[in-house]
Amino acid sequence: MALDAMTRTRIETDSLGSLEIPADAYWGIHTARALENFPIAKRPISVYPDLVVALAMVKQASARANRQIGVLEPATADLIDRAAQRVIDGEFHDEFVVGVIQGGAGTSTNMNANEVITNIALEMAGREKGDYAFLSPIDDTNRSQSTNDVYPTAIKIGLSLTLRSLLEELGLLRQSFLAKSREFHDVLKVGRTQLQDAVPMTLGQEFHGFATTLGEDYNRLTENAYLLFEINMGATAIGTGITAHPEYGPAVLRHLREITGLDLETATDLVESTSDTGAFMSFSASLKRNAIKLSKICNDLRLLSSGPQAGLGEINLPARQAGSSIMPGKVNPVIPEVVNQVAFSVVGADMTVTMAVEGGQLQLNAFEPVIAHSIFQSITWMRQAMWTLRVNCVDGITANRERLGAMVGSSVGVVTALTPFIGYAAAAALAKTALLTHRNVADLVVEAGLMTREEVTKQISPARLSGLQAITEAIPVIRAADSVVED
């Protein structure tokens, strides 16, 4: 290593030759080559801070394990440990500069972490960056490891950390829908099947259904998270554990569990675990499920708020921005729309993950970088989409109570609640009359002498129409279809 004081670079050398590295960079020659080779996404791995933290956690656990089993000097292991902790605490993340899309099965990411942590440690020891004779990124920081166990383990830990924030936001969104279900518990509306009028329900029931489906997704995501807890540290290159001490695997697992707080376990078959990426595919699929269901909810919100004059106009979404450069006064449902687009992206990312999982060959899957990027991006976008849906949309939704009441009053779906009392034939005839004359169903029933006003009012109360109050007594069916007049 040599430092050119005039140009402020240092020279680093690998098996391919030498390169000039910026003197103040904590990354080194392996990272520099990756920057030259993979100018693809123009997005560094630091855009996923939990992945950076997870990499540092793996290096910290390895340093502690290597010290424990005696393959690293205590002073050396301590330097790596303390340097990794600084990255875990949020420092130096801007030094993780390799692109999220890269060849080499993640080797560039692993070496970026090795070089940054090593140079932090060197600086802490009073040495110059690049003084690898004193502390080596490969011989010391990467001791007992391979990219092929470090990288997938870090991805799994990083995803587990990121999932926590997603689940937190999902829980908050569910609570927002539950709050609206309580607010709208007494607001009757017309239900719809196949976009046609059906029987009545309450707006509160509709919003409670949204909350329930999000709760189910919360459970599915939590269940699938456990698939990420199986790691292959100690497998090294292909699962045989070459270059790793036999005691390293159990030692590094114990330290990783302490550092991460996750219930990690070592795979029983390290060869299989090193080549298999099925856990990522299953986890991605659970994200896709959540995205699709969230998108369906947003479709419903857009439909329910459509108009507002010539559409359904049952609810009002908060007005967030002007909707047109040519139509004054137009306001669009921009928040549900952006969530829809995030969902479309998550579906595409899941297909990418599926194909990348299928693309692995023999003892390794070389396509984990695009798997990692796809899933981390999906979680990040989903979390932000849920936040904006909750804060900028759901919390501010209001009901058009008068319009909803008028629609229920004129809806032929109301007559369904009366069929146990007047019979299906009479109800069908009344429904036809109501459609032709646009008259209130309750008025037609009373005028036909089929039920008294008091009886009709009781049976079409919000509680009974919405099914919140069940009919449990015997029902006398009135056979009076002949008295119904059709106009």
Summary of the structure (lengths in Angstrom):
residues: 487
radius of gyration: 31.4
end to end distance: 98.2
largest distance: 104.9
contacts: 1673
relative contact order: 0.10
helix: 60%
strand: 9%
